Amino acid sequence: MAISQTEAARPQTEVEVDPDILELVPGFCESRKRDLKNLNDYAAGNDFVAISKVSHTIKGIARPYGFPTLEILAVKLEKAAKEENSPLCLEILNSAHQYFKAYSK
């Protein structure tokens, strides 16, 4: 069975997503790309409050959109930011970038 162009263009999700929100996944992915860019900027400036806020938001919305691993990374990032652990924040952000690349093609 052939897939439609819409289905081919839709980013993959890690788990099955409610069909009612499936069409929102591309927008979710674009927003997370912006978040990851902003998080890198915040990490460069050691803005741990901003990192904590953004990662907290990602933590709350990643799983419903089909990205539970992104949720786990956000939990770890929020904790690292609260501990003001810059090297760990950078390590987790790198992991988040690598992870997200695999699912946002």
ZIBELLIN-V424342 format. One record per residue. RES is the residue in one letter. SS is DSSP state (a for helix, b for strand, c for the rest). Layout:
RES;SS
RES;SS
This chain:
M;c
A;c
I;c
S;c
Q;a
T;a
E;a
A;a
A;a
R;c
P;c
Q;c
T;c
E;c
V;c
E;c
V;c
D;c
P;a
D;a
I;a
L;a
E;c
L;c
V;a
P;a
G;a
F;a
C;a
E;a
S;a
R;a
K;a
R;a
D;a
L;a
K;a
N;a
L;a
N;a
D;a
Y;a
A;a
A;a
G;c
N;c
D;c
F;a
V;a
A;a
I;a
S;a
K;a
V;a
S;a
H;a
T;a
I;a
K;a
G;a
I;a
A;c
R;a
P;a
Y;a
G;c
F;c
P;a
T;a
L;a
E;a
I;a
L;a
A;a
V;a
K;a
L;a
E;a
K;a
A;a
A;a
K;a
E;c
E;c
N;c
S;a
P;a
L;a
C;a
L;a
E;a
I;a
L;a
N;a
S;a
A;a
H;a
Q;a
Y;a
F;a
K;a
A;a
Y;a
S;c
K;c
